[in-house]
Amino acid sequence: MRVVHTVKGVPTKYIYHHVLHLTARANGPMYLWAQNGKTKYSTMRVNGKFVTPNTNANGESALIKLGTFKTGDTVKVRFGARYPIAMYGVRVMSLRQAQFDQAMASVKRQALTVRTVASRFQTQLSGQVQGTAKKNWLYLSLANDSGWQAWVNGKRVSTKRVLYGLTAIPIVAGNNQVKLVYRVPGGRTGVSLSLVGLLGFVGVAESWRRQDGHRNQGKQRVK
């Protein structure tokens, strides 16, 4: 580590310059995660080349791609930080690209093909998905809201709150016909109350109109 107070004559807040010596343990991209937000990325270099991100993330928590490497490759990372023990505040990990691609292919094979039907008071999603003995939950990127109701192969099933607020429903091995219906909580009640209020207003307006008519007739008789 070196302490540098100016860069090309310009004062800098990132005075501690660090060097990481790494060895890739997998074939694929390598990422650096600086969770404390006291690292400078705009001048970060990997094996002598800048890896400046597209956005200015200096001083923020960020995930930076260092490059793509093969197992055994030597990687040298240079970066500036605001504190002397920055190397203990960053994490570097390699993505096993082949295993990741296999996992993505598996997820795509079991993806839910959705057809959407929308109306004023409800939204309906329907489709089919393949399940297995081990993969018996369907995870949906839908907020776990009381308005959602779910059916699998014609049977009503209960939704489950997962992943900090998303929705999952149980499925069975083989083909699953899935239907999801969202009804706005209190939607029909609200419309009914609005109609009652409107009818009440019409009744009051009609009563006022009749009273005004009687008053006008009385004035004409007096004249």
PyMOL commands that set and color helices and strands:
alter all, ss='L'
color gray80, all
select helices_A, chain A and resi 86-88+97-109+187-222
alter helices_A, ss='H'
color red, helices_A
select strands_A, chain A and resi 2-3+6-7+10-11+16-23+28-34+39-46+49-50+62-69+74-81+90-94+113-118+122-131+137-143+148-152+155-157+160-162+166-170+174-183
alter strands_A, ss='S'
color yellow, strands_A
deselect
rebuild
show_as cartoon
